C-alpha cells in the first residue's frame, strides 16, 4: 500500500516537473529559430528587421547570445549607446560557450562602438530617481560612473515618483565630456517637462522602423495558474475521498463488522480502501502541483530589454559566420 502511494506521488511530481519545463524548452527552441532568422536578415542587409527578431528572442529566452546579437544589430543601425550596453553585458558572461566562441569578434565590435561614444556626467536630485537615455533606463541617481552615450543629440529623462519628471535634448560633441544637472521638483504630475531653452520641434529618438509594442510571452504564468487550478481540483478530490472514507468507517462500525463479518462488511472494507487510496493520491497531487505553481510564480519575472537574466534554456551556437560582425 505504502509503496504504491510512493510510486503515485513520484509519478505526480515527475509529471508536474515536465509540465513546468516543457514551456521553457519550447520558448528556448522558438528563441533559437528567431535568432537564426535574425542572422539571415542581417546577411541580407535588413538590420532593422533582424533587431526585431533578436528582441523577440531575448524576451523568450534572455541569453547572452541574444543580448550580443541585439547589440550588433543596434551597432549596424547606429544606436551606439544601447549597442554598447548590450555588447558589454554580453561579454560579462565569460562562461557562456557562445560568448567564448565569438569573444574576439564581440570585443572588436565593442571597440568600434566605443569610438562613437563620449562620456556624459549626470547629477541631480532626488537620490533614487531613474535616468533614461533615448527612452532606455541607464541607472538611478546618484550615478557613480559617467554614462557612455552616442555622439550627436540624445534625449535624457530623469523621473521619480512624487516628482515632476524632466526631459531634455543634450548635444554630445566628439572629444568633449558632457555634464548635465537635473533637480526634480515635488509634484503630482508624471509627465516630463522640457527645460531646454531652444528645444527643436522634433527630438530625434532612435527607433526601429516597423517596431510595435509587444507583449512578452510568459509561459511560466500559464504553468503557474494551470498548476494552481489543478492543485485545487486534486485537493477537492482528496477531501471528498476523506469524507467518503469516514462514511464507510462509520457504516462498518455500525454494522459491528469487527465482531460479525458479513459480505456487506467486505464491501464496506473494500470501498474504504479505495477511498483511502484516492485520498492519498489527491493530497499528493495537490502538494506536488502547489509546489509547481509556487515555483512558476516565483520565476515568472518578465525580462527587460538590456538586462542580462538567468535562463533555464540551452545556449545554442549560431550557424557559421560569414564575417566578423554578422554571425
C-alpha positions in Angstrom: 0.0 0.0 0.0 2.7 2.5 1.0 4.9 1.6 -1.9 2.0 2.1 -4.3 1.4 5.6 -2.8 5.1 6.5 -3.1 5.1 5.5 -6.7 2.0 7.5 -7.4 3.5 10.6 -5.6 6.7 10.2 -7.6 4.8 10.0 -10.9 2.7 13.1 -9.9 5.8 15.0 -9.1 7.6 14.0 -12.3 4.5 15.0 -14.3 4.4 18.4 -12.6 8.1 18.9 -13.4 7.6 18.0 -17.0 4.6 20.4 -17.2 6.8 23.2 -15.8 9.8 22.5 -18.1 8.0 21.9 -21.4 7.0 25.6 -22.0 10.6 26.6 -21.2 12.0 24.2 -23.7 9.5 25.4 -26.3 10.4 29.0 -25.6 14.1 28.3 -26.0 13.5 26.5 -29.3 11.4 29.3 -30.6 14.1 31.9 -29.5 16.7 29.9 -31.3 14.6 30.0 -34.5 14.2 33.7 -34.2 18.0 34.2 -33.7 18.6 32.2 -36.9 16.1 34.3 -38.8 17.7 37.5 -37.5 21.2 36.3 -38.6 19.8 35.6 -42.1 18.2 39.0 -42.2 21.4 40.7 -41.3 23.2 38.8 -44.1 20.6 40.3 -46.4 21.3 43.8 -45.0 18.0 44.2 -43.2 19.3 45.1 -39.8 16.1 46.7 -38.6 14.0 43.6 -39.1 16.8 41.5 -37.7 16.8 43.6 -34.5 13.1 42.9 -34.1 13.8 39.2 -34.3 16.6 39.4 -31.7 14.4 41.5 -29.4 11.6 38.9 -29.6 14.1 36.1 -29.0 15.6 37.9 -25.9 12.1 38.2 -24.4 11.5 34.4 -24.8 15.0 33.4 -23.6 17.3 36.2 -22.4 20.6 34.5 -23.2 24.0 36.3 -23.6 23.9 35.2 -27.3 20.6 37.1 -27.8 21.9 40.1 -26.0 25.0 40.2 -28.1 23.1 39.8 -31.4 20.9 42.7 -30.3 24.0 44.8 -29.7 25.5 44.0 -33.1 22.3 44.9 -34.9 22.0 48.1 -32.9 25.6 48.9 -33.8 24.8 48.5 -37.5 21.8 50.9 -37.1 23.9 53.5 -35.3 22.2 53.1 -31.9 25.6 53.4 -30.2 24.5 53.9 -26.6 22.3 50.9 -26.2 24.6 48.8 -28.5 27.5 49.4 -26.1 25.4 48.4 -23.1 24.2 45.2 -24.7 27.6 44.0 -26.1 29.4 45.0 -22.9 26.9 43.0 -20.8 27.1 40.0 -23.1 30.8 39.9 -22.8 30.4 39.7 -19.0 29.0 36.2 -19.4 32.5 34.8 -19.8 31.5 31.2 -19.1 28.8 31.1 -21.8 30.1 28.8 -24.7 28.7 31.0 -27.4 30.3 34.1 -26.0 33.6 32.3 -25.6 33.5 31.2 -29.2 32.9 34.8 -30.6 34.6 36.8 -27.9 37.3 38.2 -30.2 34.6 39.5 -32.7 32.5 40.9 -29.9 35.5 42.7 -28.4 36.3 44.1 -31.8 32.7 45.3 -32.2 32.8 46.9 -28.8 36.0 48.8 -29.8 34.2 50.2 -32.8 31.1 51.1 -30.7 33.3 52.9 -28.1 34.9 55.0 -30.8 31.4 56.6 -31.3 30.7 57.1 -27.6 31.5 60.0 -25.3 31.1 60.4 -21.6 28.2 62.2 -20.0 28.1 63.1 -16.3 24.6 63.2 -14.9 24.0 64.7 -11.4 20.8 65.8 -9.7 18.1 65.1 -7.1 16.4 63.2 -5.5 18.5 60.1 -4.9 16.9 57.1 -6.5 15.5 59.0 -9.4 15.6 56.9 -12.6 17.7 58.1 -15.5 16.8 57.3 -19.1 18.7 58.0 -22.3 16.7 57.9 -25.5 14.0 56.0 -23.6 16.3 53.3 -22.2 16.9 53.1 -18.4 20.6 53.5 -17.7 20.7 53.8 -13.8 19.5 55.8 -10.8 20.8 58.9 -9.1 23.4 59.3 -7.9 25.3 57.7 -10.8 28.7 56.5 -9.7 30.2 56.5 -13.2 29.7 58.7 -16.3 27.4 57.4 -19.0 28.7 56.2 -22.3 26.5 57.9 -24.9 26.5 58.3 -28.6 27.6 61.5 -30.3 25.0 63.9 -31.6 21.7 64.8 -30.0 20.3 62.4 -27.4 17.3 62.8 -25.0 17.9 62.5 -21.3 15.0 62.0 -18.9 15.1 61.9 -15.1 11.9 60.8 -13.2 10.9 59.8 -9.7 7.6 59.0 -8.0 6.1 62.1 -6.5 8.2 64.5 -8.6 7.7 66.2 -11.9 9.9 64.5 -14.5 12.4 66.4 -16.6 13.3 65.5 -20.2 15.6 67.5 -22.5 17.8 67.0 -25.5 21.5 67.0 -24.9 24.1 67.7 -27.6 27.1 65.3 -27.3 30.2 66.6 -29.2 33.2 64.5 -30.2 36.1 64.6 -27.7 34.1 66.6 -25.1 32.7 65.2 -21.8 29.1 66.4 -21.2 27.7 67.5 -17.9 24.0 67.8 -17.1 22.3 68.5 -13.8 18.6 67.6 -13.1 16.8 68.9 -10.0 13.3 67.5 -9.8 10.6 69.4 -8.1 7.9 67.7 -6.0 4.6 67.4 -7.7 1.8 65.0 -8.7 2.5 65.3 -12.4 4.1 62.3 -14.0 4.7 63.9 -17.4 8.1 65.0 -18.4 8.8 68.7 -18.8 11.2 70.1 -21.3 13.7 72.6 -19.7 15.9 73.3 -22.8 15.7 76.9 -23.9 15.7 76.1 -27.5 14.0 72.7 -28.0 13.6 71.5 -31.6 10.1 70.7 -32.8 11.0 67.1 -33.0 13.7 65.4 -31.0 15.4 62.5 -32.8 15.0 59.4 -30.8 16.5 56.1 -32.1 13.7 53.8 -33.1 13.5 50.7 -35.2 11.2 51.1 -38.3 8.2 48.9 -38.1 8.7 48.2 -34.4 5.5 48.0 -32.4 4.9 47.3 -28.7 4.8 43.6 -28.0 3.5 41.7 -25.0 6.1 39.4 -23.5 5.4 35.7 -23.8 5.3 34.4 -20.3 4.8 30.6 -20.3 5.5 30.3 -16.6 2.5 32.4 -15.8 0.3 29.9 -17.7 2.0 27.0 -15.9 1.5 28.7 -12.6 -2.2 29.2 -13.0 -2.8 25.8 -14.6 -1.0 24.1 -11.7 -2.9 26.1 -9.1 -6.2 25.2 -10.7 -5.2 21.5 -10.9 -4.0 21.6 -7.3 -7.3 22.9 -6.2 -9.1 20.1 -8.1 -6.8 17.5 -6.6 -7.3 18.9 -3.1 -11.1 18.7 -3.6 -10.7 15.1 -4.7 -8.7 14.3 -1.5 -11.2 16.0 0.8 -14.2 14.2 -1.0 -12.4 10.8 -0.6 -11.6 11.5 3.0 -15.3 12.2 3.7 -16.2 9.0 1.8 -13.7 7.1 3.9 -15.2 8.4 7.1 -18.7 7.3 5.9 -17.5 3.8 5.1 -15.8 3.5 8.5 -19.0 4.7 10.2 -21.1 2.2 8.4 -18.5 -0.5 9.1 -18.6 0.2 12.8 -22.5 0.4 12.9 -22.7 -3.0 11.2 -20.5 -4.4 14.0 -18.2 -5.9 11.3 -15.3 -6.3 13.7 -17.4 -8.9 15.6 -19.8 -10.3 13.0 -18.2 -10.4 9.5 -20.6 -10.4 6.5 -20.5 -9.8 2.7 -21.6 -6.2 3.3 -18.7 -5.7 5.7 -16.3 -6.9 3.0 -17.9 -4.5 0.5 -17.5 -1.6 3.1 -13.9 -2.5 3.7 -13.1 -2.6 0.0 -14.8 0.7 -0.5 -12.9 2.2 2.4 -9.5 1.1 1.0 -10.3 2.6 -2.4 -11.4 5.9 -0.8 -8.2 5.9 1.3 -6.0 5.4 -1.8 -7.8 8.1 -3.8 -7.5 10.4 -0.8 -3.7 10.0 -0.6 -3.4 10.4 -4.3 -5.5 13.5 -4.3 -3.5 15.1 -1.4 -0.2 14.1 -3.0 -1.1 15.6 -6.4 -2.3 18.7 -4.7 1.0 19.1 -2.8 3.1 18.5 -6.0 1.0 20.8 -8.1 1.1 23.5 -5.4 4.9 23.4 -5.3 5.0 23.6 -9.2 2.6 26.6 -9.1 4.7 28.4 -6.4 8.0 27.8 -8.2 6.4 29.0 -11.5 5.0 32.2 -9.9 8.4 33.0 -8.2 10.3 32.6 -11.5 7.7 34.4 -13.6 9.6 37.7 -13.9 9.3 39.5 -17.3 12.7 40.3 -18.8 13.5 43.9 -19.6 15.5 44.6 -22.7 19.1 45.3 -21.9 19.3 43.3 -18.6 21.2 40.1 -18.6 18.9 37.5 -16.9 19.2 33.9 -15.8 17.6 31.3 -18.1 17.0 27.6 -18.0 17.1 27.1 -21.8 20.2 25.7 -23.6 22.7 28.1 -25.3 22.9 27.0 -29.0 25.6 28.3 -31.3 24.6 30.2 -34.4 25.3 29.0 -37.9 28.7 29.5 -39.3 30.0 33.1 -39.6 30.4 34.8 -42.9 32.2 37.9 -41.5 33.4 39.3 -38.2 30.2 41.1 -37.1 27.4 39.1 -38.8 27.3 35.7 -37.3 
